[in-house]
Amino acid sequence: MPRFRRSASAAVAGLLLCTGHVAAQTPPPVPVPAVDMDAFARCMTGIRSDAAKAGIPPAAFDALADVTPDMSVLPLLDSQPEFTTPLWDYLAGLVDDERVADGRARLAEHRALLDRVAAQYGVDAETVVAVWGVESDYGRISGKRPLRVSLATLACNGRRQPFFRSEFVALLKLMHDGDLRNRDTTGSWAGAFGHTQFMPSTYARIAVDFDGDGRRDLVDSIPDALASTANYLKRSRAGWKTGQPWGYEIKLPAGFDTAQAGRTSRRTVADWTARGITRVDGGALPAGNTQAAILVPTGAKGPAFIVFSNYDAIFSYNAAESYALAIATLADRLRGGSGLQTPWPTDDPGLSRAQRRELQTLLLARGHAIGEVDGMIGTATRRAIQTEQRRIGLTPDDGRAGVRILDALKAGR
C-alpha cells in the first residue's frame, strides 16, 4: 500500500496498502459515505480533459470510465495496518515460517530467472522474492477490487483526490495502450495491482517487458513482475547498491540515547562503532566510512537495527518502517537466517498465520460464528476474541489476536 505502493512518489507514501500484506489484523468497520452521483459525474467530466491530454480519446475514456463509485474504499484511507498495527503483530504474520518456506520454494523454482534479473539490475534474488512474498503472498493474493471502480471513486471523493485522479488516468492509459488487456483487472482498494502491487503511474514509468512478448504484464507474467520490482529498487532515489546489505540487527550499548536513532539521522559506521554499536551475531560491520542510521522501532528494549542505503531503497517501495523491516527481515530469512534474536518488548507477542488459524479453530469449537478458518483476523474474529478475553478476565479486552488468548484457549480456560 503497497501498500500506495509503488509507489513511486513521496506523495504516495503512506497510502500504499495492498491486500498482500493485509494479513495483519483487519480493523473494525466504519460507516460508508453516501454516493453523490451528480458530483461524481461532474468530476468525471473534469478528468475527461486530463485523459485527453494523456492521449486517451474521449470515446475511449467514456467507455473505460463508465463505472459506479464504490464508497466503501474511502474509510480504508485511514486504516493501513503498516501504520496502525503493533510491529510484533505485523511482522508475525508477514515473516512467519510459512512465508519463508514458500519463498525458498519460489527461489528454487525461479532460480534461472532471478539470476538473470540480478545480472541486469543488480538486486539480489532474496530481496526481490521478499517483496513478492509480502506484497501478494507470491501471487496468491493480489486484490479483488475492480481497479477502475476504486480509483474513479478515490479520484472524486475523500482526501488525496489529485493523487488518485492522476492514478486513474494512468490506469486508463495502460488499458488504452494495451499493457492491460483486461478492463476488469482487480487489485487493492488503493489501486495497486499485480504480483508486486505497482500503482498505475509507477507501472507506466518502471515496468519492463522481461519475457520479451512485446508487452509489460505485471499481472500474469512473473518474469515481467520480478524484473520490474528489481528495476524499481535500482531506480529508487537511494539507488540499490549491488552486493551491499540492507542492515543488521544490533546490540545497543547501555544507556544508548534513542534520540540519536532514526532513518534520516546518519553517521558513519566508525562513529556508531565508537558509540558502542555492535551486531548481535558478532559479525563485522561495513567499512567505517559507510553512512548508517540506527532504528529502535519499539524502543531501546526491543530489537534494534543499523541500516544502510539499501534499506532506504526498500523503504521507498512503501514508506513505512514496519513494511521495510518486513521485506528486509524476510529477505534475511530467505538467505538462511534464523530471524531476530532480541525479543519484542511485550508479554503478548503476535501470531503467525498458522497460529491465527489455530486460534480461529478454537473459537469455532467454542461456538463463535466467525466464518471459515483463514488466518485473517476480521471483525467477527475480533468480536469472538473480545468475548473470550472478558470471560477469562484477560486485559486489555480489545479483541486483539495474541499469544496470551491463544495459550489461554489451548489450556482450556
VENPETA-V478221 format. One record per backbone hydrogen bond with DSSP energy under -0.5 kcal/mol. NH is the residue of the N-H (numbers start at 1). CO is the residue of the C=O. E is the energy in kcal/mol with one decimal. If there is no record, write none. Layout:
((NH & CO & E) (NH & CO & E))
This chain:
((3 & 1 & -9.1) (5 & 2 & -8.1) (5 & 3 & -0.7) (6 & 7 & -0.6) (6 & 317 & -1.4) (7 & 317 & -0.6) (8 & 6 & -1.5) (12 & 9 & -1.5) (13 & 9 & -0.7) (13 & 10 & -0.8) (15 & 12 & -3.1) (16 & 12 & -0.8) (17 & 3 & -1.5) (17 & 15 & -2.1) (18 & 16 & -0.5) (20 & 135 & -0.7) (21 & 18 & -1.1) (22 & 19 & -2.0) (24 & 21 & -0.7) (26 & 24 & -0.5) (26 & 377 & -2.1) (37 & 35 & -0.7) (40 & 36 & -2.2) (41 & 37 & -2.4) (42 & 38 & -2.1) (43 & 39 & -2.3) (44 & 40 & -2.4) (45 & 41 & -1.8) (46 & 42 & -1.7) (47 & 43 & -2.2) (48 & 44 & -1.8) (49 & 45 & -0.8) (49 & 46 & -0.6) (50 & 46 & -1.0) (51 & 47 & -2.6) (52 & 48 & -1.9) (53 & 49 & -1.8) (54 & 50 & -1.3) (55 & 52 & -1.4) (56 & 51 & -2.6) (57 & 55 & -0.7) (61 & 57 & -2.6) (62 & 58 & -2.8) (63 & 59 & -1.7) (64 & 60 & -2.4) (65 & 61 & -3.1) (66 & 63 & -0.7) (67 & 65 & -1.9) (71 & 69 & -0.6) (73 & 70 & -1.5) (74 & 71 & -1.2) (76 & 73 & -0.9) (77 & 74 & -1.7) (78 & 75 & -1.3) (79 & 76 & -1.5) (83 & 80 & -1.7) (84 & 80 & -1.1) (85 & 81 & -2.3) (89 & 86 & -0.9) (90 & 86 & -2.5) (91 & 87 & -2.7) (92 & 88 & -1.0) (93 & 89 & -1.4) (94 & 90 & -1.2) (95 & 91 & -2.9) (100 & 96 & -2.2) (101 & 97 & -2.7) (102 & 98 & -2.3) (103 & 99 & -2.3) (104 & 100 & -2.5) (105 & 101 & -1.8) (106 & 102 & -2.1) (107 & 103 & -2.4) (108 & 104 & -1.9) (109 & 105 & -2.4) (110 & 106 & -2.5) (111 & 108 & -0.9) (114 & 110 & -3.0) (115 & 111 & -2.3) (116 & 112 & -1.8) (117 & 113 & -2.3) (118 & 114 & -2.6) (119 & 115 & -2.2) (120 & 116 & -1.9) (121 & 117 & -2.8) (122 & 118 & -2.0) (128 & 124 & -1.8) (129 & 125 & -2.7) (130 & 126 & -2.0) (131 & 127 & -2.1) (132 & 128 & -2.0) (133 & 129 & -2.6) (134 & 130 & -2.4) (135 & 131 & -2.8) (136 & 132 & -2.1) (137 & 133 & -1.4) (138 & 132 & -1.5) (139 & 132 & -0.5) (140 & 136 & -0.9) (140 & 137 & -0.9) (141 & 136 & -2.8) (142 & 140 & -0.5) (145 & 187 & -2.0) (147 & 185 & -2.5) (150 & 146 & -2.4) (151 & 147 & -2.7) (152 & 148 & -1.9) (153 & 149 & -2.3) (154 & 150 & -2.5) (155 & 151 & -2.0) (156 & 152 & -0.8) (156 & 153 & -0.9) (157 & 153 & -0.7) (164 & 160 & -2.3) (165 & 161 & -2.6) (166 & 162 & -1.9) (167 & 163 & -1.8) (168 & 164 & -2.4) (169 & 165 & -2.1) (170 & 166 & -2.2) (171 & 167 & -2.4) (172 & 168 & -2.3) (173 & 169 & -2.2) (174 & 170 & -2.1) (175 & 171 & -2.0) (176 & 172 & -2.9) (177 & 173 & -2.7) (178 & 174 & -0.8) (179 & 174 & -1.3) (180 & 174 & -1.6) (181 & 179 & -0.6) (183 & 181 & -0.8) (185 & 182 & -1.6) (187 & 145 & -2.2) (188 & 192 & -3.2) (190 & 17 & -0.5) (191 & 188 & -1.5) (193 & 198 & -1.9) (195 & 218 & -2.3) (197 & 194 & -1.1) (198 & 193 & -2.0) (199 & 5 & -0.6) (203 & 199 & -2.7) (204 & 200 & -2.5) (205 & 201 & -1.4) (206 & 202 & -3.4) (207 & 202 & -0.7) (207 & 203 & -1.5) (210 & 208 & -1.1) (217 & 215 & -0.9) (218 & 216 & -0.6) (221 & 217 & -0.8) (222 & 220 & -0.6) (225 & 221 & -2.2) (226 & 222 & -2.8) (227 & 223 & -2.2) (228 & 224 & -2.1) (229 & 225 & -1.8) (230 & 226 & -2.0) (231 & 227 & -2.4) (232 & 228 & -2.2) (233 & 229 & -2.1) (234 & 230 & -2.5) (235 & 231 & -2.3) (236 & 232 & -0.6) (236 & 233 & -0.7) (240 & 233 & -0.8) (242 & 240 & -0.8) (244 & 241 & -2.1) (248 & 306 & -2.1) (250 & 304 & -2.6) (251 & 278 & -3.2) (252 & 250 & -0.5) (256 & 253 & -1.7) (258 & 256 & -0.9) (260 & 257 & -2.2) (261 & 258 & -1.4) (262 & 294 & -3.4) (265 & 262 & -1.7) (266 & 264 & -1.3) (267 & 292 & -2.5) (269 & 290 & -1.9) (270 & 288 & -2.8) (272 & 268 & -2.3) (273 & 269 & -2.9) (274 & 270 & -2.1) (275 & 271 & -1.1) (276 & 273 & -1.8) (277 & 272 & -2.2) (278 & 251 & -1.3) (279 & 283 & -0.5) (280 & 249 & -1.8) (282 & 279 & -1.3) (290 & 287 & -2.1) (292 & 267 & -3.0) (293 & 307 & -2.1) (295 & 305 & -2.8) (298 & 303 & -0.5) (299 & 296 & -1.9) (302 & 299 & -1.6) (304 & 250 & -0.6) (305 & 295 & -2.3) (306 & 248 & -2.4) (307 & 293 & -2.8) (308 & 246 & -2.6) (310 & 245 & -0.5) (311 & 246 & -0.5) (311 & 308 & -1.2) (312 & 308 & -1.0) (313 & 309 & -1.6) (314 & 310 & -1.9) (315 & 311 & -2.9) (316 & 312 & -1.8) (317 & 313 & -0.5) (317 & 314 & -1.5) (318 & 314 & -0.6) (318 & 315 & -1.0) (320 & 318 & -2.7) (324 & 320 & -2.4) (325 & 321 & -2.6) (326 & 322 & -1.9) (327 & 323 & -2.2) (328 & 324 & -2.7) (329 & 325 & -2.8) (330 & 326 & -2.1) (331 & 327 & -2.4) (332 & 328 & -1.8) (333 & 329 & -2.0) (334 & 330 & -2.4) (335 & 331 & -1.3) (336 & 333 & -1.6) (337 & 332 & -2.4) (346 & 344 & -2.3) (356 & 352 & -2.2) (357 & 353 & -2.1) (358 & 354 & -2.0) (359 & 355 & -2.6) (360 & 356 & -2.4) (361 & 357 & -2.2) (362 & 358 & -2.0) (363 & 359 & -2.2) (364 & 360 & -2.5) (365 & 361 & -2.0) (366 & 362 & -0.9) (366 & 363 & -0.6) (367 & 364 & -2.0) (368 & 363 & -2.1) (370 & 368 & -1.6) (374 & 372 & -0.8) (377 & 24 & -0.5) (377 & 375 & -0.6) (378 & 376 & -1.6) (382 & 378 & -2.5) (383 & 379 & -2.4) (384 & 380 & -2.0) (385 & 381 & -2.6) (386 & 382 & -2.6) (387 & 383 & -2.2) (388 & 384 & -2.1) (389 & 385 & -2.9) (390 & 386 & -2.3) (391 & 387 & -2.0) (392 & 388 & -2.6) (393 & 389 & -2.2) (394 & 389 & -2.3) (398 & 396 & -1.3) (402 & 400 & -0.9) (403 & 349 & -2.0) (406 & 402 & -1.7) (407 & 403 & -3.1) (408 & 404 & -2.1) (409 & 405 & -2.2) (410 & 406 & -2.4) (411 & 407 & -1.8) (412 & 409 & -1.2) (413 & 408 & -2.3))
